[in-house]
Amino acid sequence: MGDSGDLASAYNDDSVLFRVLRHLGWDSLVDIGYFTLPTLPIVVLAGPAPFQRRLARRSLALLDARPGQLVLDAGCGRGDTTARLGAAGCRALGVDIQPAQIDQARRRFGDSARFAVADATALPDQAAEIPLTEGSFDRVHCLEAAFHFGHEGRRSFLSESFRLLRPGGRLVLVDVTSRTDQPIETLDPNGLVRGTWRFDDIEPYERYPLTASAAGFTTRRILDWTTPVLHRAAQLCALFAGTASTRAGRQALCVRWPGLRTLDAQDWEEVIAVIRAHRAIGRVTRYTAYVLDKPAYGFADVAPE
């Protein structure tokens, strides 16, 4: 999974962007959010949380998980999606490589789901006292985490998911993907985006199904959520950066979100630079949901007629 030690310390106040996002309302969820044009003005009133919850609901709905089923939430972050699965009656296990995230998940949602620190690309024999044995899980969910894994890590994650799932089981993988094979370093020469989110590359959109097929999966659905997720978020970020580029604009932002008053002039300059660096990568990225099924019959088996 790339540099796991580096990733283990991500998503915290070491990054000025994450400090800003925390003040804007990021909490138990750390996904981008699912935005529609009519509801964009609500961001100013409610912050990103309602849109993040909308994205989580859409992702989980693709699982079609049923009460009593055993579900692995890979890269669960602070545990919100895992807790939603538990509240729906599933036996939910959330794993994440970041101890700080898992600590938060346990404090918030330990009554409704189980959590463990684990690498989703190289799972242990058990986690939170749940055996991770072949064919033991009904569903695997991975929302906006696999871009951290690196290409080989994503290949390993798909293989691990296929191993864990019972025949007829399902993996829902929602990820940032690339429209091209263009090296990410040519789009992010200063490493501002890669350093913020702690990733090395982005999987090409068309390669994911091929890698999944090689692992044994059948691709049931591919949904393109680029516009409601990436494009709308980019519009909001551009608006924020434009407002933050003037003293009067920063003062207005601080009135709405008082926590932003903790930022100094250098912090404001840095967060504007990071937001603008996202624009170059945004031109070649997509946001894709893959619904991948493990065949109910083995590779060599044929369904009865």
C-alpha positions as CSV (number, residue, x, y, z in Angstrom):
1,M,0.0,0.0,0.0
2,G,2.6,2.6,-1.0
3,D,4.2,4.2,2.0
4,S,1.9,2.9,4.7
5,G,3.8,4.8,7.4
6,D,3.3,8.0,5.6
7,L,-0.4,7.3,5.1
8,A,-0.9,6.3,8.7
9,S,-0.2,9.9,9.6
10,A,-2.5,11.5,7.0
11,Y,-5.9,13.2,7.2
12,N,-4.9,15.4,10.2
13,D,-4.0,18.9,11.0
14,D,-0.5,18.5,9.6
15,S,-2.1,19.5,6.3
16,V,-3.5,23.0,6.2
17,L,-6.2,21.8,3.8
18,F,-7.5,19.3,6.3
19,R,-7.5,22.0,9.0
20,V,-9.7,24.1,6.7
21,L,-12.0,21.1,5.9
22,R,-12.3,20.3,9.6
23,H,-13.4,23.9,10.3
24,L,-15.8,23.7,7.4
25,G,-17.5,20.7,8.9
26,W,-15.7,17.5,8.0
27,D,-16.2,15.1,10.9
28,S,-17.0,11.4,10.9
29,L,-16.9,11.3,7.1
30,V,-13.9,12.3,5.0
31,D,-15.3,11.7,1.5
32,I,-15.6,14.5,-1.1
33,G,-19.4,14.5,-1.2
34,Y,-22.2,14.2,-3.9
35,F,-23.4,17.6,-5.0
36,T,-26.2,18.6,-7.3
37,L,-26.7,22.1,-8.7
38,P,-30.0,22.9,-7.0
39,T,-28.5,22.1,-3.6
40,L,-25.1,23.8,-3.9
41,P,-26.2,26.9,-2.0
42,I,-26.9,24.7,1.0
43,V,-23.1,24.3,1.4
44,V,-22.9,27.8,2.8
45,L,-25.5,27.1,5.4
46,A,-24.8,23.5,6.3
47,G,-21.2,22.8,5.2
48,P,-20.2,19.7,3.3
49,A,-21.6,17.1,5.7
50,P,-25.0,16.6,4.1
51,F,-23.4,16.0,0.7
52,Q,-20.8,13.6,2.2
53,R,-23.6,11.6,3.8
54,R,-25.4,11.5,0.4
55,L,-22.3,10.1,-1.3
56,A,-22.0,7.4,1.5
57,R,-25.7,6.5,1.1
58,R,-25.3,6.1,-2.7
59,S,-22.2,4.0,-2.3
60,L,-23.7,1.7,0.3
61,A,-26.9,1.3,-1.7
62,L,-24.9,-0.4,-4.4
63,L,-23.9,-3.1,-2.0
64,D,-27.5,-4.3,-1.6
65,A,-26.4,-5.7,1.8
66,R,-29.0,-7.5,3.9
67,P,-29.5,-7.8,7.7
68,G,-27.3,-10.5,9.1
69,Q,-24.8,-10.4,6.3
70,L,-21.1,-10.1,7.1
71,V,-19.6,-7.0,5.5
72,L,-16.1,-5.7,5.3
73,D,-15.7,-1.9,5.1
74,A,-12.2,-1.4,3.7
75,G,-10.5,1.9,4.3
76,C,-13.3,2.8,6.7
77,G,-11.8,6.0,7.9
78,R,-13.6,7.3,11.0
79,G,-16.2,4.6,10.8
80,D,-19.4,6.3,9.6
81,T,-20.1,4.0,6.7
82,T,-19.3,0.9,8.8
83,A,-21.7,2.2,11.5
84,R,-24.4,2.7,8.8
85,L,-24.0,-1.0,7.8
86,G,-24.3,-2.0,11.5
87,A,-27.4,0.1,12.0
88,A,-29.0,-1.7,9.0
89,G,-28.5,-5.0,10.7
90,C,-25.3,-6.2,9.0
91,R,-22.4,-7.6,10.9
92,A,-20.0,-4.9,10.0
93,L,-16.2,-4.8,10.3
94,G,-14.3,-1.7,9.4
95,V,-10.6,-1.8,8.8
96,D,-8.2,1.1,8.2
97,I,-4.4,1.5,8.2
98,Q,-4.6,4.7,10.3
99,P,-4.7,4.0,14.1
100,A,-6.0,7.5,14.8
101,Q,-9.0,7.0,12.5
102,I,-9.8,3.6,14.0
103,D,-9.6,5.1,17.5
104,Q,-12.2,7.7,16.5
105,A,-14.4,5.0,14.9
106,R,-14.3,2.9,18.0
107,R,-15.2,5.9,20.3
108,R,-18.1,7.0,18.1
109,F,-19.5,3.8,16.7
110,G,-18.1,0.9,18.7
111,D,-21.6,-0.1,19.8
112,S,-22.8,-0.8,16.3
113,A,-19.8,-2.2,14.5
114,R,-16.3,-3.6,15.0
115,F,-13.1,-1.9,13.9
116,A,-9.5,-2.9,13.5
117,V,-6.2,-1.4,12.3
118,A,-5.3,-3.4,9.2
119,D,-4.0,-3.0,5.7
120,A,-6.8,-3.8,3.2
121,T,-4.2,-4.9,0.6
122,A,-2.7,-7.5,2.9
123,L,-5.2,-8.5,5.5
124,P,-4.3,-10.5,8.6
125,D,-5.9,-13.9,9.5
126,Q,-8.4,-12.1,11.7
127,A,-9.4,-8.6,12.7
128,A,-11.4,-7.6,15.8
129,E,-11.8,-11.3,16.5
130,I,-13.5,-11.9,13.2
131,P,-11.7,-14.5,11.0
132,L,-10.8,-13.2,7.5
133,T,-11.1,-16.6,5.9
134,E,-11.8,-17.5,2.3
135,G,-15.5,-17.2,1.4
136,S,-16.5,-15.8,4.8
137,F,-17.9,-12.4,3.8
138,D,-21.0,-11.5,1.9
139,R,-20.0,-8.0,0.9
140,V,-16.9,-5.8,0.7
141,H,-17.2,-2.0,0.5
142,C,-14.4,0.5,-0.3
143,L,-15.4,4.1,-0.6
144,E,-12.8,6.6,-1.8
145,A,-9.8,4.8,-0.3
146,A,-8.2,2.6,-3.0
147,F,-6.4,5.5,-4.7
148,H,-4.1,5.4,-1.7
149,F,-3.1,1.8,-2.4
150,G,-0.9,2.3,-5.5
151,H,-1.4,0.1,-8.6
152,E,0.0,-3.1,-7.1
153,G,-1.9,-2.4,-3.9
154,R,-5.2,-2.1,-5.8
155,R,-4.4,-5.4,-7.5
156,S,-3.8,-7.0,-4.2
157,F,-7.0,-5.5,-2.7
158,L,-9.1,-6.9,-5.5
159,S,-7.5,-10.3,-5.0
160,E,-8.0,-10.2,-1.2
161,S,-11.7,-9.1,-1.7
162,F,-12.3,-12.0,-4.1
163,R,-10.8,-14.4,-1.7
164,L,-12.9,-13.1,1.2
165,L,-16.2,-13.1,-0.6
166,R,-18.5,-16.1,-0.8
167,P,-19.7,-17.2,-4.2
168,G,-22.3,-14.7,-5.2
169,G,-20.8,-12.0,-3.0
170,R,-20.2,-8.4,-4.1
171,L,-17.5,-5.7,-3.9
172,V,-18.5,-2.1,-4.3
173,L,-15.4,0.0,-5.1
174,V,-15.8,3.8,-5.4
175,D,-12.6,5.6,-6.4
176,V,-10.9,8.6,-8.1
177,T,-9.8,7.3,-11.5
178,S,-7.8,8.7,-14.4
179,R,-8.9,9.4,-17.9
180,T,-5.4,8.8,-19.3
181,D,-2.1,7.0,-18.5
182,Q,-0.4,10.4,-18.1
183,P,2.0,10.2,-15.2
184,I,0.6,12.0,-12.2
185,E,3.9,13.8,-11.5
186,T,3.5,15.8,-14.8
187,L,0.2,17.2,-13.5
188,D,1.3,17.7,-9.9
189,P,5.0,18.7,-10.4
190,N,5.3,20.2,-6.9
191,G,3.6,17.3,-5.2
192,L,1.0,19.5,-3.5
193,V,-1.9,17.2,-4.3
194,R,-0.1,13.9,-3.8
195,G,1.4,15.2,-0.5
196,T,-1.9,16.3,0.8
197,W,-3.8,13.1,0.1
198,R,-0.8,10.7,0.4
199,F,-1.0,8.8,-2.9
200,D,1.4,8.0,-5.7
201,D,-0.8,7.4,-8.7
202,I,-4.4,7.1,-9.9
203,E,-5.8,4.0,-11.6
204,P,-6.9,4.5,-15.2
205,Y,-10.7,4.3,-15.5
206,E,-10.6,1.5,-18.1
207,R,-8.0,-0.6,-16.3
208,Y,-10.0,-1.2,-13.1
209,P,-12.5,-3.7,-14.7
210,L,-9.6,-5.5,-16.4
211,T,-7.8,-5.9,-13.1
212,A,-11.0,-7.0,-11.4
213,S,-11.7,-9.5,-14.1
214,A,-8.2,-10.9,-13.7
215,A,-9.0,-11.4,-10.0
216,G,-12.1,-13.3,-11.0
217,F,-14.9,-10.7,-10.7
218,T,-17.7,-10.0,-13.0
219,T,-18.4,-6.3,-13.5
220,R,-22.1,-5.7,-13.0
221,R,-22.2,-1.9,-13.2
222,I,-20.0,1.1,-13.7
223,L,-21.3,4.5,-12.7
224,D,-19.7,7.8,-13.6
225,W,-20.1,10.2,-10.7
226,T,-17.5,12.7,-12.0
227,T,-19.8,15.7,-12.4
228,P,-21.7,15.5,-9.0
229,V,-18.6,14.7,-7.1
230,L,-15.4,16.1,-8.6
231,H,-16.7,18.8,-10.9
232,R,-19.1,20.3,-8.3
233,A,-16.5,20.1,-5.6
234,A,-14.0,21.8,-7.9
235,Q,-16.5,24.6,-8.4
236,L,-16.9,25.1,-4.7
237,C,-13.2,24.9,-4.1
238,A,-12.6,27.6,-6.8
239,L,-15.2,29.8,-5.2
240,F,-13.5,29.3,-1.8
241,A,-10.0,30.0,-3.2
242,G,-11.2,33.1,-5.0
243,T,-12.9,34.4,-1.8
244,A,-9.9,33.6,0.3
245,S,-7.5,35.5,-2.1
246,T,-8.6,38.9,-0.7
247,R,-8.6,40.2,2.9
248,A,-12.2,41.0,2.8
249,G,-13.0,37.6,1.5
250,R,-11.1,35.9,4.3
251,Q,-12.9,38.0,6.8
252,A,-16.2,36.9,5.4
253,L,-15.2,33.3,5.5
254,C,-14.2,33.7,9.1
255,V,-17.5,35.2,10.0
256,R,-19.3,32.1,8.6
257,W,-16.7,29.6,9.9
258,P,-15.1,31.1,13.0
259,G,-12.5,28.3,13.3
260,L,-10.8,29.7,10.2
261,R,-9.6,32.6,12.3
262,T,-6.8,30.2,13.5
263,L,-5.2,30.4,10.0
264,D,-2.4,32.9,9.5
265,A,-1.4,34.6,6.3
266,Q,1.0,31.8,5.3
267,D,-1.7,29.2,5.9
268,W,-4.1,31.1,3.6
269,E,-1.5,31.3,0.9
270,E,-0.8,27.6,1.2
271,V,-4.4,26.4,1.1
272,I,-5.0,28.5,-2.0
273,A,-2.0,27.0,-3.7
274,V,-3.1,23.5,-2.8
275,I,-6.6,24.1,-4.1
276,R,-5.3,25.6,-7.4
277,A,-2.9,22.6,-7.8
278,H,-6.0,20.3,-7.7
279,R,-7.3,22.0,-10.9
280,A,-4.6,20.5,-13.2
281,I,-5.3,17.0,-11.9
282,G,-9.0,17.6,-12.0
283,R,-8.9,17.9,-15.8
284,V,-7.9,14.3,-16.2
285,T,-9.6,12.6,-13.4
286,R,-13.0,10.8,-13.0
287,Y,-14.9,9.6,-10.1
288,T,-16.2,6.1,-10.6
289,A,-18.3,3.5,-8.8
290,Y,-17.7,-0.2,-9.7
291,V,-20.1,-2.9,-8.7
292,L,-18.1,-6.2,-8.9
293,D,-19.7,-9.6,-8.3
294,K,-18.0,-12.9,-7.4
295,P,-19.7,-15.5,-9.7
296,A,-22.0,-17.8,-7.8
297,Y,-20.2,-20.7,-9.6
298,G,-16.5,-21.2,-9.7
299,F,-14.2,-20.4,-12.6
300,A,-14.6,-23.8,-14.1
301,D,-18.2,-24.3,-13.1
302,V,-21.2,-23.7,-15.2
303,A,-24.6,-22.6,-13.9
304,P,-27.2,-25.3,-14.2
305,E,-29.7,-24.7,-17.0
